[in-house]
Amino acid sequence: MMRAVLCNAAHPEYGEATIPFPIPEEEYGHCLELLEALEIGNAVNRDCKVQDIQEGPPILKRLEGSRVNLDELDYLAKRLDSFTDQELAQFQSAAVSYDYSDIVDLINLTFSCQEVTVITDFSDLESIGRNHYISV
């Protein structure tokens, strides 16, 4: 689980809220109340400015400073939460390779990143080849 520190870019004086992602169902209402106090969290608009990403995959640091939609960020977090360590490595490698930093690109990448081969251990080349063949 990761946390995102969100604020209102137009009114930074309103403060910020730290929201867990994916948002637990039982906390969703409370999280919306926190964001409504900052006048952000609209269901349609990208009105949440990402100040900081905590405890998430390092690649998500690329979202810092950008505006996101709360539901898009929650959806991305849910997708990534379901990934194995290998799939997460593939996702991060592909995001770096394609230089993705937009939330829509990152969401779309969660559906195709499994086609990327990531090698973390070069000691067994036969296994690497087999895994690559199976993945692609």
C-alpha positions, -999 to +999 in steps of 0.1 A: +000+000+000+012+035-008+003+069+004+000+101-017+001+136-002-024+156-022-032+193-023-051+220-042-026+235-067-047+267-070-049+271-032-019+256-015-029+275+017-057+250+021-032+225+033-027+189+022-041+154+029-023+121+030-045+094+014-038+056+013-039+039-021-056+018-030-082+035-009-098+009+015-135+007+008-144+015+045-122+046+043-134+060+010-160+083+025-135+097+050-109+103+023-134+122+002-143+144+032-106+152+037-103+162+000-135+181-001-122+203+027-093+212+002-118+216-026-104+187-046-113+151-053-138+158-081-150+126-098-142+139-133-114+166-131-077+162-125-078+186-095-055+168-071-018+179-071+005+151-061+030+166-035+046+133-025+043+096-030+052+075+000+059+038+002+049+032-034+069+018-063+097+043-070+085+050-106+054+067-092+076+095-079+073+107-115+037+117-106+049+142-080+041+178-091+014+166-115-023+169-113-043+137-111-078+125-108-085+107-075-102+077-091-074+073-117-048+073-090-069+048-070-073+026-101-036+026-108-028+017-072-053-012-074-037-025-106-002-023-091-013-038-059-023-070-077+012-073-094+038-098-084+073-086-078+083-096-113+054-078-129+062-047-108+098-049-121+085-052-157+061-022-152+089+000-138+114-010-165+089-003-192+079+031-177+115+041-176+121+028-211+092+047-226+098+078-203+062+077-190+052+102-163+015+108-171-011+088-151-030+077-182+001+063-198+010+045-165-025+030-163-024+018-199+011+003-193-003-019-165-021-039-193+010-045-215+041-044-193+040-082-189+055-084-224+088-068-212+116-091-202+135-080-171+167-098-161+178-095-125+200-126-123+224-135-152+236-167-136+212-190-155+210-179-191+189-210-201+162-200-175+164-164-187+157-175-223+129-198-212+112-170-192+116-146-221+100-170-245+071-177-222+066-140-214+066-127-250 
